[in-house]
Amino acid sequence: MEVDDGPTRVGGKRNYPRSGNPGGAGARSHHPQICRYWQEGRCLKGDDCQWLHPGNPGTTGRGTFLGNGRRASNVIDNRSDNRGGWGTTGEGGFSSGSSSQGRSRNVSARWGRPRNVVGRPSQRERGYTDGSGGGHTQRSTKGKPCNFWLKGNCNRGDDCMFLHAHTTAPDIQMMTQLIGHEKAIRAIEMPQGASQLYTGSQDESVRVWDCTTGQCTNVVQMGGDVGALLSAPGWLFIGLPNEVQTWNVQTSAQQSLSGPKGQVHALAVSEDGLLFAGTQDGTILEWKFNALTHSFEPAASLSGHTGPVITLLFIGNRLYTGSMDKTIRIWDTASGQCIQTLEGHSDVVMDLLCWEQFLLSCSLDGTIRVWAANAAGQLDTTFTHPEDEGQAEPRNGALKMCGCNDGAGKPVLLVSYNDNIVRLYDLPTFSERGQLFSREEVRALHVGPGGLVFSGDSCGTVKVWRWTGVQLAAGGG
C-alpha cells in the first residue's frame, strides 16, 4: 500500500528527504558531506578521503555531525493485567481511547526543559546497553548504530567505530525479535486480558503470536495490505483496502464492512459500540453495533478532510482525526459535526495521543505539538518540540507515538522517526533519555502489560522490549 502526496509517501519504502549523504564533486569546498563509506564503517582512505569523517582529528571531519533529527485507536491503555509470558502489570497517565475523561482547562504541566537547568547525562557519559541488560562504554564519537550489526553481519567486531547495541537507554532492554512477516509492519495489537499478540503487515497477512513462547501460531491471509488493527473487548478489527474486517474472538464469527474507498489507515471504537475508520479518500466512516443481529451496521459518514485520514483517536464523545491535509479535526460524534480544526503542522499528521488533559500530535514535519483547552474550551498549541523552529537542517519526520510508564512509574513518550530510531522522552520536559534502533523505520508501536513495548519496522521485524524494574506476577516472563 502506498499513499502518495507529491514527494511524501506514507507506507512502504520510505521516500523522505534525508541529509548527510555525499553529493557531487566539489561539494566539500562549500558544504562538507559525510562519507558514506565512513558511515558504514568501511572507508579505507582515512585522512586522504575528500568526504567528512566526523570526530577524526586531522581529517576533513573538523565539525560535528549534523543530521540527528529530531499508536484500539492509537492511544495507550495501561490498565493492570496479571498475565504471564513477556510481562505483567502496567498502568499510567495515558488515557484509553474509549475513556469518558474530559479535557481540563487547568494546564498544570510545565512543558519543555527549563533553559537554566542542566540536562540529564549524555549518552556517552551514561554508557550504552547492548539489549541484554548489560552496559558497555561508547566506542565511537557519537551514538550512531552499526547497520551491519543490526542486520547481523558486521565483521569488524570491537574495531567497529559504530555502536553495537539495540538501545542506548539503560532501563529498557530488548527481549526478543519476532520474525515472519515479509514486508512492513503497519499495526500491532495485544488485546486486554489476552495471551496473544496480533501483527498486521503490508505482506497482506495478520500473524498471531503466543505471548508465552513467542512463536507464531497462525497466519491469516487478508488479500490486501493491513493498514490498521484495533482490539476491543471480544473483538479484533482489521483495516484493509476498501473494507474493514471484524473478528469476534469468542465465536470466531467474521464480518466484512464495505464502504471505504481505498486503504483504511486508522480505526477507533467507542464503549457504546461505535466503530470508526479513516480512509484514503479523506472520509471517516462510522458503524454501530446491533446487539440483536450481533453485527455492525452503517451509521454515518464524516466529511471535511481534503487528504487521506491517517490517524484516529476517540476520547469521551469526541473523535480526533489527523490527515495528510496537515490538519487535525475534532468531531462531535452525537451530531456528526466538526467542531474545530487544528492547524499548525506543515506536513502530514501521522499520529495522535492523549496524555492527561493534553492532546499530542506528531507529523512528518518533524515536530510534536502539545494541545490544551483554552478558556473558551478550544484547543490551542501550548508547546512544540523541538522548540527551535528556525533550525536550518531538515528534521527527520515523526511517524508514530506511544506512551507508557517506566520502571519507576514516570511517564515516557516514545516517538519513531524516519531515521530508523525511536526516541524516548521524559514528560513533560521532553528531555531525551535514550534511543531504540531498528534496521528500517518503525511504523508501528504498541504498549502491553508488564512494562512491555512492541515495535514493528519496515523490513517486517517485530521487537519486544521491556522496562526494567517492573514487578512481574508469578510465572511472568
N, C-alpha and C positions, 0 to 999 in steps of 0.2 A: 504493500500500500504506500502510495506516495501522495503527499499533499503539496502542490506546487503553488507558490505565490512569488513570481519573479525568481530571484536567485535563492530564496529560502525554501528548504524542504523540511517538512515535519514527518518523520518516519523514514525507514530505510536508511541507506547510507547517507552520511552527513554531507551537506553541501554548504557548509557555513564558512564565512571568511575566517582565515586563520593567519597568525603572524609568526615571524621568526624563521621562515624558510628562505634559503638562498635565492637571490634574484639573479638578474643577468649580469654580464660582465660589467665591471665598473661600479657596481653597487656599493662596494666597500668604501670608495672615496667619499660618498655622500652619507649613506646610512648603512653602517656595517651590519651584515646579515649573519645569523647564526649558522655555523657549519652543520649541514645535515648529517654528515658522517660522524662529526663530533658528538652530536645529539644521540646517535645510535651507538656510540662507543667504539667506532672503528675507523677514525681518521688517523692516517699514518704520516701525515705531513708535519705535524707538530707546529713548531714556530714558523715554518715556511708556508703554512696554509694561509690563503688570502682571505678566508672567512673567519668569523668571530668564534673564538674559543673562550667563553665567559669564565673568568676567575683564574685563568692561567697567566701568571705574571710573565711579562716579556713577550707576549704574543699580541695578536690583534684584539684579544679579549680584554681590553682595558676597562670597559664599562661593566655594568651589572646586567644580568639577563632581564630583558623586558619581554613579557609575553605570558606571565602568570596572571590569569584573569580571575579576574574576579569570576501524595497521591493517593457495599461501599462506594465513596464519591470523592476520593482524593482528600479526605480528612482523616485524622487519626483517632481511633477509638482504642484507648489503652486500658480498658476495664480489666480487672484481675481475672485470672483463669488458672485453675490448678490442673495442669496437664503436663505429662512427661514429654519426652522427645528432645527437641532442641532447647526448650526453655519453658518457663512458667511466669506467673505474676508480672503484670505491668500496669502502671497507672500514671496519670499525669494530667496536665492542664490543657491538653489538646482535646477539643470537644468533638463529639460524634456527629456525623452528617445528619443523623435523624434526631438530634437533640432539640429540645424546645428552649434552650438557653437563649435569652435575648441579648441585645447589644447594650452595653453600659456606656453612659456618657462620661463616666469618671475615668479618664485616661490616666492611670497611675504609673504605668511603666515608663521608665526613662530610657529612650531608645538611643543606641549608639554609645560607643566608648567615650567617656569624657576626655577632652583634649589634654588635661593635666594629670592623667592617671597613666602610670607606666603599664603597658600591656603584659599579658602573660608571656612566659619564656618562649623564645623562638624554638622552632623545631630542632635546630642544631644544638641548642642548649639542653632541650629535653631528651634528646636521643630518639631513636625510632624503634617501633616494634615490628617484628617480622611476621605477624599474623598468628603466631603460636603463643603469644603472651610474653615472650622474652624480649629484651631490649638490646639494641646494639648501637654503636655510635655511627654518625654520618660519615660516609666515605667521599662525598662529593661536596662541591661548594654550594650546592642548592639541593632541595629535596625532590629532584626530578626522578621518577621511577624508570627503571630499565624496561623498555618494551620487550626486549628479547627474553628477560627473566619472567615477565608476566605471561609470555607465551610458552615458557618452559624450555627455551633453547639458548640461553646465554651461556657461552663457553669461556667467559673471561674470569668467572669466579670472583675471588677477592680483589682482583685487579680492575674490575669494572668500576668506572667512575660514577655510575648511576646507582640509585637506591634499589636494593633487592629486598622489597617489603611490599605487603598489601596495604599497609596503613601507616600513617605517622602519628595516629592518636594512641596514647599509651594505655587508655582504658577501654578500648574496644578491640576485639580480635575476630579474625575470620575463622569460622568453624569448619566449613566445607564448601565445595562447589558442586552444583547440580548440573550435570552435563547431559544433553539430549536434544535440545532444540537446535535447529539448523540455521535460523535467522533471528532477527532482533526480537528480544523480549519486550512486549508492549504493556503487559499488566501482570500483577502478582496479587493473589488473594489467599488469606488464611482465615476462613470463617470462624466466628466466635464459637468456642467450645468444640471445634472440630480437631481431628488428628491428621488432617490432610491439607496439603498446600496445592493451590492451583496456579498454573502459569500459562499465559497466552502469548502467542508469538506470531510474527509475520510468516512463519513457515506453515500457517493455516491450521495449527493444531493447538489444543489445550492438553497440557500434561498434568497428571495427578501424582503427587509425591507423598510418600508415607513419612510423617514427621518423626517417627521413631527410628526408622532405618535409613532415611534419606534416599530411598530407592523410588524410582518411577514405577507406579502400579498400573497406570492406564494412559493411553494416548488416544485422544478423540480428534478425528479429522473433521474440521469445521467447513471446509470448502471455500474458505476465504480468509483474508488477513484478520487476525483477532486484534481489534483496536482498543478494547476495554473489557475488564472483568469487574464484577461487583457482587458482593455477597450480602445477604440479608438473612435473618433467622429462617432457616429451612429452604433458602433459595440461592441459586447462583445465576447471574445474568452475564451474557456474552455479547459484546458489540461487534458486529460483522458488517461487511458491505451490504447495504440495502435491507438489513434486518437486525433484530435483537432476538437472541435465543434465550429462553428461560428454562432452567432446570429445577425441578422440585427434588431436592436431595433426599427427601424421606420416601417419596413414592416413585422416584425416577421418571416422573412424567415430564415431557418436554413440550414447549410451545414456541412457534416461530411468529414473532411480531413483525408484520410488514409495515411499510410506510416510510422508513428512512430513505433518503436519496443520497447515495454514496456511502462512504465509510462512516461508521459510528465510532467516534473518537472518545466519548465520555459517557458515563452513566451515573445516575444518582437515584436514591429511593428515600421515601418518607416513611415514618412509622405507621401512617394510616393507609399504606398500600399504593401510593403514587410512585410510578416509575418514569424517569426522565431519560432521554437520550439526546446527546448533542451530535449533530450530523454535519456531513460535508457541505451541504447547501446552505448552512447557516441557520437552520431552524432547530428548535428544541421540541421534540415530540413527547407527549405525555400519555401514559396508560394508567387505568385504575383497576385494582384487583377486585374481581367479583367473587365473593365468598360462596355464592350458590353454585356457580359453574367452575370454581377453582381455576379461573383463567384471568388473564389481563385483557382489558378492553380499551380501545382508543378513547381518550378523554379530551385532549386539547392539543393545539399546536401553537407554539410561541415564536413569533417572527420579529425581527429587528436587527439582528446581526447581519452584516454585509460580507462576512467571510465565514469559513468553517468554524464550528464551535469545538474547541479543543479540550476544555475542562469544565466540569460542573461541580457545584458544592451546594448542598441543601442544609440549611440551618433554620430551625424554628418553622415559620411559614414563608421563608424567603428562599429563592433559588438564585444562586450567583453563577454567572456564566462568563467564561473567558474565550476570546476568539482570535482568529487571525486578523481581524479588522483592528486589532490593537486596543480594544476596549473591554471593559467588564460591565455587564448589565445585571441589575438587581430586579427580580420579578416577584410580584405578589401572586403566589400560586392560587389564592382564592379567586382573584379577579382575572388572572392571566395577563396582567398589565405590567409593563416595565416601569418601575418607579424611580429608577436612577441609572444613569450611565456614567461610569468612571473612566476618565481619560487621564493620560499621563505617561503610559508606556509608549515607546516609539517603535515597537516591534510586536511580534506575536505574543499574546498572553498564554503561557504554557501550562500554568498550574495555579491553583488556589488552595488556601489552607486557613483554618480558623484556630487561633490561639487566644484563649480567654475572650476578651471583648474585641479583639483585633482581627481584621482580615488581612492575610498576607497574599501577595501575588508575585509570581516570577515570570520573566519574559526573556525572549531571545535578545532583547536589548542589553542583557547582562545585569539588570537591576532586580532587586527585591523591594517591593513597596509595601509599607505598612499603613493600613487604612483604619480610621476610627471615627465614630459618630461625633458630629459637632453639636452645638446647642440646638440646632434646628432638626436634629435627627438624621442628617445626611452624612454620608461617609466622605471624609477628606483624607488626603495623604498626610500622615503625621511623621513619617520617616522614610528615607530611601537609602538602601545600601547597594553599592558603595556611595558615600556622601560626596566624593569628589566628582561631580558631574562633568567637569571640564577637562578630564584627562584626555591626552592625545591618542594613546594607544587604544585600539578597539578591544572591547571586552569580550570574553567568552560568553556565549548565550546560556542562560539558565533554563534547564529542561524540566526538572521535577523537584518536588519538595516532599518531605515528611517530617513529622515532629515526634519526639519521644522524650523520656527522662533518662538520664544516665544512671549509673550505679548508685550515685549519691542522691538521686531524686531531683536533680537540676534539669530544667528544660533545655533541650538541644534541638536546633533546626538543622536538618540535612538537606543540602541542595546539590543536585547533579548539574554539571556544566558540560558543554560540548568539547572540552579538552580532555575527556575521559576521567575526570576527577569529581568525586563527591566531597564537598567541603562541609565541615561540621562547625556550627556557630553556636556560641552561648547566647541565650536570650535573657534580657532584651538588648544586651550590649553589642551583639554581632561580632564579638571577638572570636577569631578563628582558633579552634582548638585541635585541629588535625584534618587529615585528608584520607579518603579511601580511593584506591587506584583500581582501574579496570583496563582491559585490553582495548575496549571500544567504549563509546559514550553510553552512559547509563540512562535508559529510557523508562525504567520502572523502579519505584521504591515502595516498600511496604513495611509497616511495623507490626510485629507479632508479640505474643506474650513472653514473659520471662526475659526481657531485655533483648529480644531478637529483632534484627533488621535484615530485610532481604533487598538485594539489588540485582536488577537484570540488565545486561548490556546488549549491544547491537550485534555481537557475534553469537548470541544465544546462550550465554552462560549466566546462571543464577548463583550469586554468592550469598552465603548465610553468615551473618555477623552476630556477635552478642556482646553486650556491655558487661564488663567485669564488675563484680561487687553486687550483682543481682542475686538475691537468695532464691534457690531453686527448691521446689517441692520434692518430696521423696520420690525417687525414680526418675527425676528430671535428668535431661541430657546435658 
